[in-house]
Amino acid sequence: MPSLAATLALTLSAGALAAGTSLHVHPHKVEAGHRVHIKGSAGDCPVGDQVTLLSRAFSHRHEFAGVPAVFTHVKSGGHFGRWVRIPARRDPRRYKLTARCGGGNLGVTRHLHVLPPD
């Protein structure tokens, strides 16, 4: 059984990772084949670290743990951003969007609604 100190340390480090993080997608409703802008704050991840954006709405060109992924880097102030094209043949529905940096999840989830192409 873990000690109280170990449990507290794990809880605090998980909370610290989520502190100061954010994730935004605009627009949050997009027609398949169009682009969305994803931005946020990576908390304590240092400038230059890679941010992995994950969603089954993305192209399978790149993947992380079997999930479609796109990559960007942390800029000054912990900010990141990336334009992403949603494949034209992506099924219309609601998709989860998450982000990772520094070996851990940022602890923020957003949703993207893919609409049928025009």
C-alpha positions as CSV (number, residue, x, y, z in Angstrom):
1,M,0.0,0.0,0.0
2,P,1.5,3.4,-1.0
3,S,2.3,5.8,1.8
4,L,0.3,8.9,2.3
5,A,3.3,11.0,1.2
6,A,3.6,9.1,-2.1
7,T,-0.1,9.3,-2.8
8,L,-0.1,13.1,-2.0
9,A,2.9,13.6,-4.2
10,L,1.2,11.8,-7.2
11,T,-2.0,13.8,-6.7
12,L,-0.1,17.1,-6.5
13,S,2.0,16.3,-9.6
14,A,-1.1,15.4,-11.6
15,G,-2.8,18.6,-10.5
16,A,0.3,20.6,-11.4
17,L,0.3,19.2,-14.9
18,A,-3.3,20.3,-15.4
19,A,-2.6,23.7,-13.9
20,G,-2.2,26.4,-16.4
21,T,-3.2,24.2,-19.3
22,S,-5.9,25.0,-21.9
23,L,-7.2,23.7,-25.2
24,H,-9.4,25.5,-27.7
25,V,-10.7,24.6,-31.2
26,H,-12.2,27.1,-33.6
27,P,-14.6,26.7,-35.1
28,H,-15.9,23.8,-33.0
29,K,-18.2,22.8,-35.8
30,V,-16.6,22.3,-39.2
31,E,-17.5,20.7,-42.5
32,A,-15.3,17.7,-43.5
33,G,-12.5,18.9,-45.8
34,H,-12.1,22.3,-44.0
35,R,-9.6,23.5,-41.4
36,V,-9.8,24.2,-37.7
37,H,-7.4,26.2,-35.6
38,I,-6.4,24.4,-32.4
39,K,-4.5,26.4,-29.7
40,G,-3.9,26.4,-26.1
41,S,-1.4,26.6,-23.2
42,A,0.9,23.7,-22.3
43,G,1.4,24.7,-18.7
44,D,4.9,24.0,-17.5
45,C,6.2,22.4,-20.8
46,P,9.3,24.3,-21.8
47,V,9.6,26.3,-25.0
48,G,10.4,24.1,-28.0
49,D,8.8,20.9,-26.5
50,Q,6.5,19.0,-28.8
51,V,2.7,19.1,-28.3
52,T,0.8,16.2,-29.6
53,L,-2.8,16.9,-30.6
54,L,-5.0,13.8,-30.7
55,S,-8.4,13.2,-32.4
56,R,-10.0,10.5,-34.5
57,A,-11.2,13.5,-36.6
58,F,-7.7,14.0,-38.0
59,S,-6.0,12.2,-40.8
60,H,-4.2,9.0,-40.1
61,R,-1.0,10.3,-41.7
62,H,0.6,10.5,-38.2
63,E,-0.5,8.6,-35.1
64,F,0.3,8.4,-31.4
65,A,-0.8,5.2,-29.6
66,G,-3.0,4.3,-32.6
67,V,-4.9,7.6,-32.6
68,P,-4.5,10.1,-35.4
69,A,-2.2,12.9,-34.3
70,V,-0.8,16.3,-35.4
71,F,2.2,17.9,-33.8
72,T,3.2,21.5,-32.9
73,H,5.7,23.1,-30.5
74,V,5.4,25.1,-27.3
75,K,6.2,28.8,-27.9
76,S,6.9,31.6,-25.4
77,G,4.4,31.8,-22.5
78,G,3.6,28.1,-22.9
79,H,1.3,28.7,-25.9
80,F,0.9,26.5,-28.9
81,G,-1.3,26.5,-32.0
82,R,-1.8,24.7,-35.2
83,W,-4.2,24.7,-38.2
84,V,-5.5,21.2,-39.0
85,R,-7.5,20.1,-42.1
86,I,-10.2,17.6,-41.4
87,P,-10.3,14.9,-44.1
88,A,-13.1,15.3,-46.6
89,R,-14.2,11.8,-46.1
90,R,-14.4,12.0,-42.3
91,D,-17.7,10.7,-40.9
92,P,-20.0,13.5,-39.6
93,R,-20.2,13.2,-35.8
94,R,-18.7,14.6,-32.6
95,Y,-15.0,13.8,-32.0
96,K,-12.9,14.1,-28.8
97,L,-9.8,16.3,-28.9
98,T,-6.9,16.0,-26.4
99,A,-3.3,17.1,-26.1
100,R,-0.1,15.8,-24.7
101,C,3.2,17.4,-23.8
102,G,6.3,16.4,-21.8
103,G,5.2,12.8,-21.7
104,G,1.8,13.4,-20.1
105,N,-1.7,14.4,-21.0
106,L,-2.5,18.1,-20.5
107,G,-5.7,17.1,-18.7
108,V,-8.1,19.0,-21.0
109,T,-10.6,17.6,-23.4
110,R,-12.6,19.5,-26.1
111,H,-15.0,18.3,-28.7
112,L,-15.1,19.0,-32.5
113,H,-18.3,18.5,-34.5
114,V,-17.6,17.4,-38.0
115,L,-20.4,18.2,-40.4
116,P,-21.1,16.6,-43.8
117,P,-19.1,18.3,-46.6
118,D,-20.9,21.0,-48.6
